[in-house]
Amino acid sequence: MGGDGKMPYPKWVYSPTGGWYNHYPKNWKRNTWFLVAGYAVAFMCTFTLSASLERRPCPPRKPIPSQRWCKHAHEDDPSLRYKM
C-alpha cells in the first residue's frame, strides 16, 4: 500500500519552473521582496516622470484625477480651482 519512493524521471529535461519534485530555493522569500522592491522603484520612477511631462492642450470639461498630481495642471487649465 505504500509508495516505492520517487519515480525515476529524465535528468536531461529542463523546466524553468524547476521540473519534477521541485523544492523552493533557500532564500525565495528574500528574493521575492527584492523583486517587489525593484518593481516599486520602477513604478515610482515612471509615475514621477509621467506626472512631470503630462500636458493638456485642451482643458477637460470635468476634473480628471491625474490633475491632482500633474505639474502643469494649473497652467493648462486656469479654471481648475473652481472645478475641484
Biopython code that builds the backbone (N, CA, C, O; Angstrom):
import numpy as np
from Bio.PDB.StructureBuilder import StructureBuilder

atoms = [
    (1, "MET", "N", (0.816, -1.183, 0.000)),
    (1, "MET", "CA", (0.000, 0.000, 0.000)),
    (1, "MET", "C", (0.867, 1.255, 0.000)),
    (1, "MET", "O", (0.399, 2.328, -0.381)),
    (2, "GLY", "N", (2.083, 1.137, 0.409)),
    (2, "GLY", "CA", (2.946, 2.302, 0.444)),
    (2, "GLY", "C", (3.586, 2.560, -0.907)),
    (2, "GLY", "O", (3.561, 1.717, -1.803)),
    (3, "GLY", "N", (4.148, 3.721, -1.026)),
    (3, "GLY", "CA", (4.802, 4.073, -2.276)),
    (3, "GLY", "C", (6.220, 3.527, -2.322)),
    (3, "GLY", "O", (6.798, 3.183, -1.291)),
    (4, "ASP", "N", (6.759, 3.454, -3.490)),
    (4, "ASP", "CA", (8.117, 2.988, -3.666)),
    (4, "ASP", "C", (9.103, 4.144, -3.691)),
    (4, "ASP", "O", (10.246, 3.967, -4.115)),
    (5, "GLY", "N", (8.693, 5.304, -3.254)),
    (5, "GLY", "CA", (9.570, 6.462, -3.317)),
    (5, "GLY", "C", (9.284, 7.256, -4.582)),
    (5, "GLY", "O", (8.223, 7.126, -5.191)),
    (6, "LYS", "N", (10.208, 8.044, -4.946)),
    (6, "LYS", "CA", (10.022, 8.877, -6.132)),
    (6, "LYS", "C", (10.284, 8.052, -7.383)),
    (6, "LYS", "O", (11.217, 7.251, -7.442)),
    (7, "MET", "N", (9.439, 8.268, -8.376)),
    (7, "MET", "CA", (9.639, 7.529, -9.616)),
    (7, "MET", "C", (10.785, 8.148, -10.401)),
    (7, "MET", "O", (11.019, 9.352, -10.296)),
    (8, "PRO", "N", (11.484, 7.372, -11.164)),
    (8, "PRO", "CA", (12.609, 7.915, -11.944)),
    (8, "PRO", "C", (12.089, 8.855, -13.025)),
    (8, "PRO", "O", (11.034, 8.626, -13.616)),
    (9, "TYR", "N", (12.839, 9.901, -13.268)),
    (9, "TYR", "CA", (12.475, 10.874, -14.292)),
    (9, "TYR", "C", (13.711, 11.217, -15.096)),
    (9, "TYR", "O", (14.827, 11.051, -14.604)),
    (10, "PRO", "N", (13.544, 11.691, -16.316)),
    (10, "PRO", "CA", (14.704, 12.006, -17.151)),
    (10, "PRO", "C", (15.447, 13.227, -16.622)),
    (10, "PRO", "O", (14.836, 14.267, -16.378)),
    (11, "LYS", "N", (16.745, 13.107, -16.446)),
    (11, "LYS", "CA", (17.561, 14.187, -15.895)),
    (11, "LYS", "C", (17.866, 15.259, -16.931)),
    (11, "LYS", "O", (18.241, 16.370, -16.556)),
    (12, "TRP", "N", (17.722, 14.972, -18.211)),
    (12, "TRP", "CA", (18.096, 15.930, -19.248)),
    (12, "TRP", "C", (16.982, 16.917, -19.584)),
    (12, "TRP", "O", (17.204, 17.849, -20.356)),
    (13, "VAL", "N", (15.788, 16.732, -19.021)),
    (13, "VAL", "CA", (14.672, 17.636, -19.301)),
    (13, "VAL", "C", (14.846, 18.917, -18.487)),
    (13, "VAL", "O", (15.039, 18.867, -17.272)),
    (14, "TYR", "N", (14.776, 20.069, -19.166)),
    (14, "TYR", "CA", (14.898, 21.357, -18.477)),
    (14, "TYR", "C", (13.519, 21.983, -18.343)),
    (14, "TYR", "O", (12.738, 21.999, -19.295)),
    (15, "SER", "N", (13.231, 22.489, -17.177)),
    (15, "SER", "CA", (11.973, 23.191, -16.954)),
    (15, "SER", "C", (12.266, 24.465, -16.170)),
    (15, "SER", "O", (12.920, 24.402, -15.129)),
    (16, "PRO", "N", (11.799, 25.622, -16.643)),
    (16, "PRO", "CA", (12.067, 26.862, -15.911)),
    (16, "PRO", "C", (11.381, 26.910, -14.553)),
    (16, "PRO", "O", (11.774, 27.699, -13.694)),
    (17, "THR", "N", (10.371, 26.086, -14.345)),
    (17, "THR", "CA", (9.694, 26.075, -13.056)),
    (17, "THR", "C", (10.314, 25.113, -12.071)),
    (17, "THR", "O", (9.828, 25.005, -10.945)),
    (18, "GLY", "N", (11.339, 24.428, -12.436)),
    (18, "GLY", "CA", (12.028, 23.550, -11.508)),
    (18, "GLY", "C", (11.906, 22.090, -11.819)),
    (18, "GLY", "O", (12.650, 21.284, -11.259)),
    (19, "GLY", "N", (10.989, 21.707, -12.698)),
    (19, "GLY", "CA", (10.873, 20.305, -13.084)),
    (19, "GLY", "C", (10.168, 19.468, -12.036)),
    (19, "GLY", "O", (9.433, 19.976, -11.189)),
    (20, "TRP", "N", (10.412, 18.180, -12.117)),
    (20, "TRP", "CA", (9.780, 17.256, -11.181)),
    (20, "TRP", "C", (10.343, 17.449, -9.780)),
    (20, "TRP", "O", (11.523, 17.755, -9.609)),
    (21, "TYR", "N", (9.493, 17.270, -8.793)),
    (21, "TYR", "CA", (9.881, 17.320, -7.379)),
    (21, "TYR", "C", (10.631, 18.616, -7.065)),
    (21, "TYR", "O", (11.726, 18.598, -6.502)),
    (22, "ASN", "N", (10.035, 19.700, -7.429)),
    (22, "ASN", "CA", (10.664, 20.997, -7.217)),
    (22, "ASN", "C", (10.711, 21.342, -5.733)),
    (22, "ASN", "O", (9.740, 21.138, -5.004)),
    (23, "HIS", "N", (11.841, 21.864, -5.300)),
    (23, "HIS", "CA", (11.996, 22.382, -3.948)),
    (23, "HIS", "C", (12.343, 23.846, -4.078)),
    (23, "HIS", "O", (13.180, 24.227, -4.896)),
    (24, "TYR", "N", (11.700, 24.665, -3.270)),
    (24, "TYR", "CA", (11.950, 26.101, -3.359)),
    (24, "TYR", "C", (13.402, 26.412, -2.998)),
    (24, "TYR", "O", (13.997, 25.712, -2.179)),
    (25, "PRO", "N", (13.976, 27.452, -3.600)),
    (25, "PRO", "CA", (15.317, 27.862, -3.187)),
    (25, "PRO", "C", (15.300, 28.325, -1.730)),
    (25, "PRO", "O", (14.245, 28.668, -1.197)),
    (26, "LYS", "N", (16.449, 28.334, -1.101)),
    (26, "LYS", "CA", (16.513, 28.681, 0.316)),
    (26, "LYS", "C", (16.014, 30.093, 0.587)),
    (26, "LYS", "O", (15.300, 30.317, 1.564)),
    (27, "ASN", "N", (16.376, 31.037, -0.254)),
    (27, "ASN", "CA", (16.058, 32.443, 0.004)),
    (27, "ASN", "C", (14.925, 32.950, -0.877)),
    (27, "ASN", "O", (14.988, 34.085, -1.350)),
    (28, "TRP", "N", (13.900, 32.155, -1.110)),
    (28, "TRP", "CA", (12.861, 32.569, -2.027)),
    (28, "TRP", "C", (12.060, 33.740, -1.488)),
    (28, "TRP", "O", (11.617, 34.572, -2.280)),
    (29, "LYS", "N", (11.853, 33.849, -0.186)),
    (29, "LYS", "CA", (11.100, 34.986, 0.361)),
    (29, "LYS", "C", (11.897, 36.282, 0.221)),
    (29, "LYS", "O", (11.340, 37.315, -0.151)),
    (30, "ARG", "N", (13.175, 36.234, 0.511)),
    (30, "ARG", "CA", (14.021, 37.412, 0.386)),
    (30, "ARG", "C", (14.111, 37.845, -1.076)),
    (30, "ARG", "O", (14.027, 39.035, -1.378)),
    (31, "ASN", "N", (14.279, 36.891, -1.976)),
    (31, "ASN", "CA", (14.353, 37.207, -3.395)),
    (31, "ASN", "C", (13.047, 37.809, -3.902)),
    (31, "ASN", "O", (13.060, 38.703, -4.748)),
    (32, "THR", "N", (11.928, 37.323, -3.390)),
    (32, "THR", "CA", (10.634, 37.876, -3.782)),
    (32, "THR", "C", (10.513, 39.321, -3.322)),
    (32, "THR", "O", (9.999, 40.157, -4.065)),
    (33, "TRP", "N", (10.970, 39.632, -2.127)),
    (33, "TRP", "CA", (10.914, 41.021, -1.648)),
    (33, "TRP", "C", (11.836, 41.926, -2.449)),
    (33, "TRP", "O", (11.502, 43.088, -2.681)),
    (34, "PHE", "N", (12.984, 41.424, -2.876)),
    (34, "PHE", "CA", (13.861, 42.213, -3.756)),
    (34, "PHE", "C", (13.149, 42.528, -5.070)),
    (34, "PHE", "O", (13.237, 43.648, -5.572)),
    (35, "LEU", "N", (12.455, 41.558, -5.620)),
    (35, "LEU", "CA", (11.725, 41.761, -6.859)),
    (35, "LEU", "C", (10.602, 42.777, -6.674)),
    (35, "LEU", "O", (10.424, 43.658, -7.515)),
    (36, "VAL", "N", (9.850, 42.667, -5.592)),
    (36, "VAL", "CA", (8.766, 43.612, -5.316)),
    (36, "VAL", "C", (9.324, 45.020, -5.125)),
    (36, "VAL", "O", (8.743, 45.983, -5.625)),
    (37, "ALA", "N", (10.423, 45.153, -4.421)),
    (37, "ALA", "CA", (11.041, 46.467, -4.224)),
    (37, "ALA", "C", (11.526, 47.039, -5.554)),
    (37, "ALA", "O", (11.393, 48.240, -5.787)),
    (38, "GLY", "N", (12.077, 46.214, -6.418)),
    (38, "GLY", "CA", (12.510, 46.668, -7.736)),
    (38, "GLY", "C", (11.345, 47.159, -8.580)),
    (38, "GLY", "O", (11.447, 48.181, -9.259)),
    (39, "TYR", "N", (10.234, 46.426, -8.535)),
    (39, "TYR", "CA", (9.039, 46.860, -9.257)),
    (39, "TYR", "C", (8.511, 48.174, -8.692)),
    (39, "TYR", "O", (8.080, 49.040, -9.453)),
    (40, "ALA", "N", (8.536, 48.335, -7.376)),
    (40, "ALA", "CA", (8.047, 49.568, -6.750)),
    (40, "ALA", "C", (8.904, 50.763, -7.165)),
    (40, "ALA", "O", (8.372, 51.835, -7.455)),
    (41, "VAL", "N", (10.213, 50.588, -7.196)),
    (41, "VAL", "CA", (11.103, 51.678, -7.622)),
    (41, "VAL", "C", (10.851, 52.029, -9.083)),
    (41, "VAL", "O", (10.795, 53.207, -9.438)),
    (42, "ALA", "N", (10.700, 51.026, -9.921)),
    (42, "ALA", "CA", (10.433, 51.275, -11.345)),
    (42, "ALA", "C", (9.091, 51.978, -11.528)),
    (42, "ALA", "O", (8.968, 52.872, -12.364)),
    (43, "PHE", "N", (8.086, 51.578, -10.748)),
    (43, "PHE", "CA", (6.770, 52.216, -10.830)),
    (43, "PHE", "C", (6.842, 53.673, -10.400)),
    (43, "PHE", "O", (6.266, 54.541, -11.056)),
    (44, "MET", "N", (7.539, 53.952, -9.309)),
    (44, "MET", "CA", (7.629, 55.331, -8.828)),
    (44, "MET", "C", (8.399, 56.218, -9.806)),
    (44, "MET", "O", (8.022, 57.371, -10.010)),
    (45, "CYS", "N", (9.459, 55.707, -10.407)),
    (45, "CYS", "CA", (10.206, 56.492, -11.404)),
    (45, "CYS", "C", (9.327, 56.799, -12.604)),
    (45, "CYS", "O", (9.324, 57.927, -13.097)),
    (46, "THR", "N", (8.578, 55.804, -13.081)),
    (46, "THR", "CA", (7.683, 56.013, -14.214)),
    (46, "THR", "C", (6.576, 56.993, -13.857)),
    (46, "THR", "O", (6.218, 57.842, -14.673)),
    (47, "PHE", "N", (6.029, 56.890, -12.652)),
    (47, "PHE", "CA", (4.942, 57.759, -12.224)),
    (47, "PHE", "C", (5.408, 59.215, -12.133)),
    (47, "PHE", "O", (4.717, 60.110, -12.618)),
    (48, "THR", "N", (6.555, 59.460, -11.528)),
    (48, "THR", "CA", (7.026, 60.839, -11.389)),
    (48, "THR", "C", (7.395, 61.433, -12.744)),
    (48, "THR", "O", (7.135, 62.611, -12.986)),
    (49, "LEU", "N", (7.990, 60.648, -13.624)),
    (49, "LEU", "CA", (8.306, 61.144, -14.960)),
    (49, "LEU", "C", (7.027, 61.467, -15.727)),
    (49, "LEU", "O", (6.951, 62.501, -16.391)),
    (50, "SER", "N", (6.037, 60.609, -15.645)),
    (50, "SER", "CA", (4.777, 60.835, -16.338)),
    (50, "SER", "C", (4.063, 62.072, -15.792)),
    (50, "SER", "O", (3.522, 62.861, -16.567)),
    (51, "ALA", "N", (4.055, 62.250, -14.475)),
    (51, "ALA", "CA", (3.387, 63.408, -13.878)),
    (51, "ALA", "C", (4.088, 64.711, -14.244)),
    (51, "ALA", "O", (3.432, 65.743, -14.382)),
    (52, "SER", "N", (5.401, 64.682, -14.401)),
    (52, "SER", "CA", (6.117, 65.907, -14.743)),
    (52, "SER", "C", (5.982, 66.271, -16.219)),
    (52, "SER", "O", (6.111, 67.444, -16.569)),
    (53, "LEU", "N", (5.727, 65.300, -17.089)),
    (53, "LEU", "CA", (5.636, 65.562, -18.519)),
    (53, "LEU", "C", (4.201, 65.706, -19.038)),
    (53, "LEU", "O", (4.007, 66.066, -20.199)),
    (54, "GLU", "N", (3.208, 65.438, -18.213)),
    (54, "GLU", "CA", (1.823, 65.445, -18.669)),
    (54, "GLU", "C", (1.357, 66.863, -18.985)),
    (54, "GLU", "O", (1.475, 67.759, -18.149)),
    (55, "ARG", "N", (0.831, 67.064, -20.181)),
    (55, "ARG", "CA", (0.290, 68.350, -20.609)),
    (55, "ARG", "C", (-1.057, 68.116, -21.271)),
    (55, "ARG", "O", (-1.280, 67.072, -21.884)),
    (56, "ARG", "N", (-1.956, 69.089, -21.146)),
    (56, "ARG", "CA", (-3.267, 69.010, -21.777)),
    (56, "ARG", "C", (-3.484, 70.261, -22.617)),
    (56, "ARG", "O", (-3.690, 71.341, -22.062)),
    (57, "PRO", "N", (-3.441, 70.141, -23.945)),
    (57, "PRO", "CA", (-3.640, 71.323, -24.783)),
    (57, "PRO", "C", (-5.065, 71.871, -24.704)),
    (57, "PRO", "O", (-5.263, 73.081, -24.811)),
    (58, "CYS", "N", (-6.052, 71.007, -24.520)),
    (58, "CYS", "CA", (-7.446, 71.431, -24.354)),
    (58, "CYS", "C", (-7.872, 71.072, -22.936)),
    (58, "CYS", "O", (-7.784, 69.907, -22.548)),
    (59, "PRO", "N", (-8.335, 72.056, -22.147)),
    (59, "PRO", "CA", (-8.761, 71.717, -20.785)),
    (59, "PRO", "C", (-9.981, 70.811, -20.785)),
    (59, "PRO", "O", (-10.897, 71.016, -21.582)),
    (60, "PRO", "N", (-10.013, 69.827, -19.919)),
    (60, "PRO", "CA", (-11.168, 68.920, -19.873)),
    (60, "PRO", "C", (-12.391, 69.605, -19.257)),
    (60, "PRO", "O", (-12.261, 70.570, -18.503)),
    (61, "ARG", "N", (-13.581, 69.091, -19.588)),
    (61, "ARG", "CA", (-14.823, 69.659, -19.049)),
    (61, "ARG", "C", (-14.973, 69.343, -17.560)),
    (61, "ARG", "O", (-15.387, 70.189, -16.767)),
    (62, "LYS", "N", (-14.630, 68.119, -17.205)),
    (62, "LYS", "CA", (-14.719, 67.678, -15.807)),
    (62, "LYS", "C", (-13.311, 67.494, -15.270)),
    (62, "LYS", "O", (-12.388, 67.246, -16.046)),
    (63, "PRO", "N", (-13.125, 67.610, -13.972)),
    (63, "PRO", "CA", (-11.783, 67.353, -13.431)),
    (63, "PRO", "C", (-11.376, 65.881, -13.610)),
    (63, "PRO", "O", (-12.192, 64.969, -13.476)),
    (64, "ILE", "N", (-10.121, 65.691, -13.909)),
    (64, "ILE", "CA", (-9.557, 64.357, -14.097)),
    (64, "ILE", "C", (-8.664, 64.074, -12.892)),
    (64, "ILE", "O", (-7.924, 64.961, -12.469)),
    (65, "PRO", "N", (-8.709, 62.858, -12.322)),
    (65, "PRO", "CA", (-7.914, 62.571, -11.120)),
    (65, "PRO", "C", (-6.423, 62.853, -11.273)),
    (65, "PRO", "O", (-5.774, 63.247, -10.304)),
    (66, "SER", "N", (-5.871, 62.663, -12.456)),
    (66, "SER", "CA", (-4.439, 62.886, -12.611)),
    (66, "SER", "C", (-4.070, 64.368, -12.539)),
    (66, "SER", "O", (-2.889, 64.699, -12.429)),
    (67, "GLN", "N", (-5.048, 65.259, -12.598)),
    (67, "GLN", "CA", (-4.750, 66.680, -12.468)),
    (67, "GLN", "C", (-4.327, 67.042, -11.048)),
    (67, "GLN", "O", (-3.739, 68.102, -10.831)),
    (68, "ARG", "N", (-4.612, 66.198, -10.105)),
    (68, "ARG", "CA", (-4.215, 66.479, -8.718)),
    (68, "ARG", "C", (-2.712, 66.419, -8.536)),
    (68, "ARG", "O", (-2.162, 67.164, -7.725)),
    (69, "TRP", "N", (-2.040, 65.555, -9.269)),
    (69, "TRP", "CA", (-0.589, 65.432, -9.095)),
    (69, "TRP", "C", (0.187, 65.887, -10.333)),
    (69, "TRP", "O", (1.415, 65.798, -10.350)),
    (70, "CYS", "N", (-0.495, 66.365, -11.354)),
    (70, "CYS", "CA", (0.168, 66.836, -12.564)),
    (70, "CYS", "C", (0.864, 68.169, -12.297)),
    (70, "CYS", "O", (0.309, 69.042, -11.629)),
    (71, "LYS", "N", (2.065, 68.320, -12.812)),
    (71, "LYS", "CA", (2.868, 69.510, -12.565)),
    (71, "LYS", "C", (2.293, 70.750, -13.257)),
    (71, "LYS", "O", (2.336, 71.840, -12.687)),
    (72, "HIS", "N", (1.766, 70.609, -14.454)),
    (72, "HIS", "CA", (1.313, 71.735, -15.258)),
    (72, "HIS", "C", (-0.207, 71.876, -15.282)),
    (72, "HIS", "O", (-0.729, 72.523, -16.190)),
    (73, "ALA", "N", (-0.930, 71.311, -14.340)),
    (73, "ALA", "CA", (-2.386, 71.318, -14.386)),
    (73, "ALA", "C", (-2.952, 72.736, -14.291)),
    (73, "ALA", "O", (-3.885, 73.068, -15.022)),
    (74, "HIS", "N", (-2.413, 73.576, -13.411)),
    (74, "HIS", "CA", (-2.953, 74.929, -13.249)),
    (74, "HIS", "C", (-2.574, 75.830, -14.423)),
    (74, "HIS", "O", (-3.284, 76.793, -14.710)),
    (75, "GLU", "N", (-1.482, 75.536, -15.095)),
    (75, "GLU", "CA", (-1.112, 76.305, -16.286)),
    (75, "GLU", "C", (-2.012, 75.943, -17.469)),
    (75, "GLU", "O", (-2.421, 76.819, -18.232)),
    (76, "ASP", "N", (-2.319, 74.658, -17.620)),
    (76, "ASP", "CA", (-3.125, 74.203, -18.754)),
    (76, "ASP", "C", (-4.611, 74.504, -18.572)),
    (76, "ASP", "O", (-5.325, 74.700, -19.556)),
    (77, "ASP", "N", (-5.073, 74.542, -17.351)),
    (77, "ASP", "CA", (-6.491, 74.780, -17.078)),
    (77, "ASP", "C", (-6.616, 75.814, -15.956)),
    (77, "ASP", "O", (-6.606, 75.445, -14.782)),
    (78, "PRO", "N", (-6.736, 77.104, -16.296)),
    (78, "PRO", "CA", (-6.803, 78.133, -15.257)),
    (78, "PRO", "C", (-8.030, 78.022, -14.354)),
    (78, "PRO", "O", (-7.982, 78.472, -13.209)),
    (79, "SER", "N", (-9.111, 77.445, -14.829)),
    (79, "SER", "CA", (-10.323, 77.330, -14.018)),
    (79, "SER", "C", (-10.345, 76.057, -13.177)),
    (79, "SER", "O", (-11.404, 75.663, -12.688)),
    (80, "LEU", "N", (-9.226, 75.425, -13.004)),
    (80, "LEU", "CA", (-9.162, 74.156, -12.273)),
    (80, "LEU", "C", (-9.551, 74.337, -10.812)),
    (80, "LEU", "O", (-10.166, 73.442, -10.231)),
    (81, "ARG", "N", (-9.216, 75.450, -10.212)),
    (81, "ARG", "CA", (-9.538, 75.694, -8.793)),
    (81, "ARG", "C", (-11.047, 75.646, -8.564)),
    (81, "ARG", "O", (-11.505, 75.209, -7.509)),
    (82, "TYR", "N", (-11.811, 76.093, -9.546)),
    (82, "TYR", "CA", (-13.263, 76.152, -9.378)),
    (82, "TYR", "C", (-13.925, 74.815, -9.688)),
    (82, "TYR", "O", (-15.038, 74.555, -9.232)),
    (83, "LYS", "N", (-13.260, 73.976, -10.451)),
    (83, "LYS", "CA", (-13.833, 72.668, -10.807)),
    (83, "LYS", "C", (-13.670, 71.664, -9.684)),
    (83, "LYS", "O", (-14.538, 70.811, -9.495)),
    (84, "MET", "N", (-12.598, 71.739, -8.946)),
    (84, "MET", "CA", (-12.333, 70.741, -7.910)),
    (84, "MET", "C", (-13.006, 71.103, -6.661)),
    (84, "MET", "O", (-12.899, 70.380, -5.671)),
]
sb = StructureBuilder()
sb.init_structure("model")
sb.init_model(0)
sb.init_chain("A")
sb.init_seg("    ")
for serial, (resi, resn, name, xyz) in enumerate(atoms, 1):
    if name == "N":
        sb.init_residue(resn, " ", resi, " ")
    sb.init_atom(name, np.array(xyz, "f"), 0.0, 1.0, " ", f" {name:<3s}", serial, name[0])
structure = sb.get_structure()
